[in-house]
Amino acid sequence: MDQVFAIDWSQVDGHARVRFVGELDLATVEQAHAEANEVLDRTAGALVVDLSGLTFCDASGLRLLLHLDSKTKARGRTMVLRHPTPFLKRVFGVVGASESLTIEDGRYG
């Protein structure tokens, strides 16, 4: 069976970069939460979350992104969401999250 979800991370120029790949949903959100928290604990500076690899995100995934934003702010850090899919951009707008989240829409290349 193919892996449904993965998270890759690195630290570049003092910032943590996390890339979610696959489906961020009720079945995978605990794994994503645990691994993202570990990244926050092991790094300093901004948290950059690359969403370009997500193929699906449900309400639990959205809740995780909002929680991570709150947690980074509580630590005096910032979180930037990069490369959201068109679907996620619509969802952020519908739920009003685009007002509170920092979202960068640039594409690679």
C-alpha positions as CSV (number, residue, x, y, z in Angstrom):
1,M,0.0,0.0,0.0
2,D,1.3,3.5,-0.9
3,Q,2.0,5.9,1.9
4,V,-1.0,8.2,2.4
5,F,0.9,11.0,4.2
6,A,4.4,12.1,4.8
7,I,6.2,15.1,6.3
8,D,9.6,16.3,5.3
9,W,11.4,19.0,7.2
10,S,14.7,20.9,7.2
11,Q,16.2,24.0,8.7
12,V,17.4,26.7,6.3
13,D,18.8,30.1,7.2
14,G,17.4,29.8,10.8
15,H,13.9,28.9,9.6
16,A,12.2,25.6,9.9
17,R,10.7,24.3,6.6
18,V,8.0,21.6,6.7
19,R,6.4,20.0,3.7
20,F,3.2,18.0,4.0
21,V,2.7,15.4,1.3
22,G,-0.4,13.4,0.7
23,E,-3.7,13.5,2.6
24,L,-3.9,15.6,5.8
25,D,-7.1,14.3,7.4
26,L,-8.5,12.6,10.5
27,A,-6.4,9.5,9.8
28,T,-3.1,11.3,9.5
29,V,-3.5,14.5,11.6
30,E,-2.1,13.0,14.8
31,Q,1.1,12.0,12.9
32,A,1.3,15.5,11.4
33,H,0.7,17.1,14.7
34,A,3.4,15.1,16.5
35,E,6.0,15.6,13.8
36,A,5.3,19.3,13.4
37,N,5.5,19.8,17.2
38,E,8.9,18.0,17.1
39,V,10.1,20.4,14.4
40,L,8.9,23.4,16.5
41,D,10.8,22.0,19.5
42,R,14.0,21.4,17.6
43,T,14.2,24.6,15.7
44,A,14.0,28.4,16.0
45,G,12.9,31.2,13.7
46,A,9.9,31.1,11.4
47,L,8.0,28.0,10.6
48,V,7.4,27.7,6.8
49,V,4.8,25.1,5.9
50,D,4.8,24.0,2.2
51,L,1.4,22.8,1.2
52,S,2.1,22.1,-2.4
53,G,2.3,18.4,-1.8
54,L,-1.1,18.0,-0.2
55,T,-3.6,16.1,-2.2
56,F,-6.4,16.4,0.4
57,C,-7.1,18.3,3.6
58,D,-10.2,18.0,5.7
59,A,-11.4,20.0,8.7
60,S,-9.0,18.3,11.1
61,G,-6.1,19.3,8.8
62,L,-7.3,22.9,8.7
63,R,-7.6,22.8,12.5
64,L,-4.0,21.6,12.8
65,L,-2.8,24.5,10.6
66,L,-4.6,27.0,12.8
67,H,-3.2,25.3,15.9
68,L,0.3,25.4,14.6
69,D,-0.1,29.1,13.7
70,S,-1.3,29.8,17.3
71,K,1.5,27.8,18.8
72,T,4.2,29.5,16.8
73,K,2.8,32.9,17.7
74,A,2.8,31.9,21.4
75,R,6.5,31.2,21.1
76,G,7.1,34.6,19.5
77,R,7.6,33.0,16.1
78,T,5.8,33.3,12.8
79,M,4.3,30.7,10.5
80,V,4.0,31.1,6.8
81,L,1.9,28.8,4.6
82,R,3.4,28.4,1.2
83,H,1.9,27.1,-2.1
84,P,-1.6,26.2,-1.0
85,T,-3.6,24.3,-3.6
86,P,-6.5,26.2,-5.2
87,F,-8.9,24.1,-3.0
88,L,-7.1,25.1,0.2
89,K,-7.1,28.8,-0.8
90,R,-10.9,28.6,-1.2
91,V,-11.3,26.8,2.1
92,F,-9.1,29.4,3.9
93,G,-11.3,32.1,2.4
94,V,-14.6,30.5,3.2
95,V,-13.7,29.9,6.9
96,G,-12.1,33.3,7.3
97,A,-8.7,31.8,8.0
98,S,-7.0,33.8,5.2
99,E,-7.4,36.9,7.4
100,S,-5.3,35.5,10.3
101,L,-2.9,33.2,8.5
102,T,0.2,34.4,6.5
103,I,-0.1,32.8,3.1
104,E,2.4,33.0,0.3
105,D,1.1,31.9,-3.1
106,G,4.2,32.0,-5.2
107,R,5.1,29.0,-7.3
108,Y,8.4,27.3,-7.8
109,G,10.5,28.1,-10.9
